[in-house]
Amino acid sequence: MANIDRPESEILRPLSNTFIVASIIGALFLNGLPWGGIWLTLRPDFVAVVMLYWCTHKPLRVGIGLSWAIGILSDVNDASLFGQHALSYTVLAFGGVVMSRRIRMFDLREQTTQVFLILLLTYTIYGMVHWQVNGQMAWSYFLGCLTSTLLWIPTSSLFQSMRQMRVDRE
């Protein structure tokens, strides 16, 4: 027997490739903002969060190849060592695609711990490349991992709300 007081069920809109590309381009622009001082240390990696979201929610559309290409664009955008972001985003995408079903079965609070581990691996790759190039480990760089993880909940909520629509009752 159906419960009349139950809220309306929600369905997801069909997802267009334009929406995915626009969100990735928006994240690239956010990464390109001029940060300075302590804010540069605390800056989240917007592209990593958006790519991880799409790799976990649409693993057949956004995967390792697209993450590598976006990583190359991020290397050019940040004027960093060529291939640094490409390598880390490839590992990020692999983790997101492999753990996509596991991450989606949790609620947002539990997803955050899974996302933190994937982002920590991504930031570890950044740190190792920086260590190999400069001869020292930049430990303060890992603060961006925490802010990127904190960005997961609003990003996920925003993308889910943009994809949902209410079903009209008859």
C-alpha positions as CSV (number, residue, x, y, z in Angstrom):
1,M,0.0,0.0,0.0
2,A,1.4,3.4,-1.0
3,N,2.0,6.0,1.7
4,I,0.2,9.2,0.7
5,D,2.3,11.4,3.0
6,R,5.5,10.3,1.4
7,P,7.3,13.2,-0.4
8,E,7.4,13.2,-4.1
9,S,10.0,10.9,-5.6
10,E,12.7,12.5,-7.5
11,I,14.3,11.4,-10.7
12,L,17.5,12.5,-12.3
13,R,17.5,14.5,-15.6
14,P,19.4,13.0,-18.5
15,L,22.9,14.3,-18.2
16,S,24.3,16.2,-21.2
17,N,27.9,16.3,-22.1
18,T,27.7,20.1,-22.2
19,F,27.0,20.2,-18.5
20,I,30.0,18.0,-17.7
21,V,32.3,20.0,-19.9
22,A,31.0,23.3,-18.5
23,S,31.6,22.2,-14.9
24,I,35.2,21.1,-15.8
25,I,35.9,24.4,-17.6
26,G,34.5,26.3,-14.6
27,A,36.8,24.3,-12.3
28,L,39.8,25.1,-14.5
29,F,38.9,28.8,-14.2
30,L,38.6,28.5,-10.4
31,N,42.0,26.9,-10.3
32,G,43.4,29.8,-12.3
33,L,42.3,32.5,-9.9
34,P,45.2,34.5,-8.4
35,W,45.7,33.1,-4.9
36,G,48.3,34.5,-2.6
37,G,49.8,34.0,0.9
38,I,48.1,31.5,3.2
39,W,45.2,31.2,0.7
40,L,47.6,29.7,-1.8
41,T,48.4,27.0,0.7
42,L,44.8,26.4,1.5
43,R,43.5,26.5,-2.1
44,P,41.5,23.5,-2.9
45,D,42.0,21.7,-6.2
46,F,38.7,22.4,-7.8
47,V,39.5,20.4,-10.9
48,A,40.3,17.3,-8.8
49,V,37.0,17.5,-6.9
50,V,34.9,18.0,-10.1
51,M,36.8,15.2,-11.9
52,L,36.4,12.9,-9.0
53,Y,32.7,13.6,-8.8
54,W,32.2,12.8,-12.5
55,C,34.4,9.7,-12.4
56,T,32.3,8.4,-9.5
57,H,28.9,9.3,-10.8
58,K,29.4,8.9,-14.6
59,P,32.4,6.5,-14.9
60,L,31.5,5.5,-18.5
61,R,31.6,9.1,-19.7
62,V,34.4,10.6,-17.7
63,G,37.4,8.4,-17.1
64,I,41.1,8.1,-17.1
65,G,41.7,9.4,-20.6
66,L,39.7,12.6,-20.1
67,S,41.3,13.1,-16.7
68,W,44.8,12.8,-18.3
69,A,43.8,15.4,-20.9
70,I,42.4,17.8,-18.3
71,G,45.6,17.2,-16.3
72,I,47.7,18.4,-19.2
73,L,45.5,21.5,-19.5
74,S,45.9,22.1,-15.7
75,D,49.7,21.8,-16.1
76,V,49.6,24.5,-18.8
77,N,47.2,26.6,-16.7
78,D,49.3,26.4,-13.5
79,A,52.6,26.6,-15.4
80,S,53.7,23.6,-13.4
81,L,55.9,20.7,-14.3
82,F,54.5,19.2,-17.5
83,G,52.7,15.9,-16.6
84,Q,52.4,16.5,-12.9
85,H,48.7,17.1,-12.8
86,A,48.1,14.6,-15.7
87,L,49.7,11.8,-13.6
88,S,47.8,12.7,-10.4
89,Y,44.5,13.2,-12.2
90,T,44.9,9.8,-13.9
91,V,45.4,8.1,-10.5
92,L,42.5,10.1,-9.1
93,A,40.3,9.0,-12.0
94,F,41.4,5.4,-11.6
95,G,40.4,5.5,-7.9
96,G,37.1,7.2,-8.7
97,V,36.2,4.8,-11.4
98,V,37.2,1.7,-9.4
99,M,35.4,2.9,-6.2
100,S,32.4,4.5,-8.0
101,R,29.9,2.0,-6.8
102,R,31.3,2.0,-3.3
103,I,31.3,5.8,-3.0
104,R,27.7,6.1,-4.4
105,M,26.2,3.7,-1.9
106,F,27.3,5.9,1.0
107,D,25.7,9.1,2.1
108,L,27.6,12.4,1.7
109,R,29.2,12.2,5.2
110,E,30.5,8.7,4.6
111,Q,31.6,9.6,1.1
112,T,33.8,12.3,2.5
113,T,36.2,9.7,4.1
114,Q,36.5,7.8,0.9
115,V,37.1,11.0,-1.1
116,F,39.7,12.1,1.4
117,L,41.7,8.9,0.8
118,I,41.6,9.3,-3.0
119,L,42.5,13.0,-2.7
120,L,45.3,12.2,-0.2
121,L,46.8,9.8,-2.8
122,T,46.5,12.6,-5.4
123,Y,48.2,15.1,-3.2
124,T,50.9,12.6,-2.3
125,I,51.7,12.3,-6.0
126,Y,51.9,16.1,-6.2
127,G,54.3,16.1,-3.2
128,M,56.5,13.3,-4.5
129,V,56.9,15.1,-7.9
130,H,57.7,18.3,-6.0
131,W,60.2,16.4,-3.8
132,Q,61.9,14.9,-6.8
133,V,62.2,18.2,-8.6
134,N,63.1,20.5,-5.7
135,G,64.7,18.1,-3.3
136,Q,62.4,18.9,-0.4
137,M,58.9,17.9,0.6
138,A,56.3,20.7,0.8
139,W,54.2,19.5,3.8
140,S,52.1,22.6,3.8
141,Y,50.8,21.5,0.4
142,F,48.7,18.8,2.0
143,L,46.5,21.4,3.6
144,G,44.9,21.8,0.2
145,C,43.8,18.1,0.5
146,L,41.7,19.0,3.5
147,T,40.0,21.9,1.9
148,S,39.4,19.9,-1.3
149,T,37.8,17.2,0.9
150,L,35.6,19.8,2.6
151,L,34.6,21.0,-0.9
152,W,33.2,17.6,-1.7
153,I,29.9,18.0,0.1
154,P,28.9,21.3,-1.5
155,T,30.0,20.3,-4.9
156,S,28.2,17.0,-4.7
157,S,25.0,18.6,-3.4
158,L,25.2,21.3,-6.1
159,F,25.6,18.9,-8.9
160,Q,22.9,16.6,-7.6
161,S,20.4,19.5,-7.1
162,M,21.1,20.7,-10.7
163,R,20.3,17.2,-12.0
164,Q,17.1,16.6,-10.1
165,M,13.6,17.5,-11.0
166,R,10.3,16.8,-9.3
167,V,7.8,14.4,-10.8
168,D,4.3,15.9,-11.1
169,R,1.5,14.1,-9.4
170,E,-1.4,13.1,-11.5
